[in-house]
Amino acid sequence: MSVSDEEIRRIILPLMLSGAKMLDRHCPKCGSPLFEKDGKVFCPVCEHRKRQRAKEMKGVEERLREKLTELANSLPENVDELEKHLRVMKLIINLLERYKALEGGE
């Protein structure tokens, strides 16, 4: 995915002003210039996108946990309804496990 004008304004320009050195190499993933700061070479755009995805995933995870708690606190007496609740809870737990696996895999 290429770098947008918005990303250039919000990520690259402030980085240049902070004293980071723009290198003559580009990121193979997004095409952004690579930078060096404190001895570390990195792609500021890919790092920013990774942080954004992590924030989004954290928000989804929090909502899933809230829903799981809500369901656990309102278990019905009726067996059929209870089975439905438990199926939904199992799906939520599976999603949470997937998010954790993705988090660890990056």
KAZIMO-V73061 format. One record per residue. RES is the residue in three letters. PHI is phi in degrees with one decimal (NA if undefined). Layout:
{{RES:PHI} {RES:PHI}}
This chain:
{{MET:NA} {SER:-77.9} {VAL:-83.7} {SER:-86.4} {ASP:-59.6} {GLU:-61.1} {GLU:-66.8} {ILE:-62.1} {ARG:-66.9} {ARG:-84.5} {ILE:-114.6} {ILE:-74.7} {LEU:-59.9} {PRO:-60.5} {LEU:-65.6} {MET:-63.5} {LEU:-70.0} {SER:-82.2} {GLY:101.7} {ALA:-69.0} {LYS:-98.4} {MET:-81.5} {LEU:-92.5} {ASP:-91.1} {ARG:-115.8} {HIS:-122.4} {CYS:-67.8} {PRO:-69.9} {LYS:-83.6} {CYS:-119.3} {GLY:88.3} {SER:-67.7} {PRO:-62.9} {LEU:-82.4} {PHE:-124.4} {GLU:-128.2} {LYS:-150.3} {ASP:54.2} {GLY:78.7} {LYS:-108.9} {VAL:-97.0} {PHE:-155.0} {CYS:-100.8} {PRO:-66.3} {VAL:-70.4} {CYS:-63.1} {GLU:-64.1} {HIS:-63.6} {ARG:-62.4} {LYS:-63.8} {ARG:-64.3} {GLN:-63.5} {ARG:-60.9} {ALA:-62.8} {LYS:-62.5} {GLU:-62.0} {MET:-64.8} {LYS:-63.0} {GLY:-63.3} {VAL:-64.4} {GLU:-59.8} {GLU:-62.5} {ARG:-64.8} {LEU:-64.3} {ARG:-63.9} {GLU:-61.4} {LYS:-65.1} {LEU:-61.7} {THR:-64.3} {GLU:-59.0} {LEU:-65.3} {ALA:-64.0} {ASN:-84.1} {SER:-132.3} {LEU:-67.2} {PRO:-78.4} {GLU:-78.7} {ASN:-63.3} {VAL:-61.8} {ASP:-62.5} {GLU:-65.8} {LEU:-62.6} {GLU:-61.5} {LYS:-62.5} {HIS:-57.8} {LEU:-66.3} {ARG:-63.9} {VAL:-64.5} {MET:-61.6} {LYS:-64.0} {LEU:-60.9} {ILE:-63.6} {ILE:-61.9} {ASN:-61.3} {LEU:-62.8} {LEU:-61.4} {GLU:-64.8} {ARG:-63.4} {TYR:-60.7} {LYS:-63.5} {ALA:-64.8} {LEU:-64.5} {GLU:-59.6} {GLY:-74.0} {GLY:-81.4} {GLU:-89.0}}
